[in-house]
Amino acid sequence: MVMASTLSHLNFDTINDLARNDLVAGLLKFKYHKEHLCLSCEQGKSKRASHPPNPVPNSRQRLHLLHMDLCGPMRIASINGKR
């Protein structure tokens, strides 16, 4: 739709108001619908698919999921003197 780029890609309600009230010279007087989208408007209104949720491990058993420190004890003491 050439008129969408001329009117800075306004929404259809505003374009219909402009056409109905004869506020824009050269704007054809008919009802503009969403089927008349230009490529830029179509891409701007499109939605991206969301990322699939990552499965969270459901560990209800004892010791099924362990978190451990694999790099200690350290050779250099920390500020508190801990290794």
Sequence and secondary structure as in RCSB ss.txt:
>XXXX:A:sequence
MVMASTLSHLNFDTINDLARNDLVAGLLKFKYHKEHLCLSCEQGKSKRASHPPNPVPNSRQRLHLLHMDLCGPMR
IASINGKR
>XXXX:A:secstr
 HHHHHTTT  HHHHHHHHHTT STT   S   GGG  HHHHHHH               STTSS    SS S S
S  TTS  
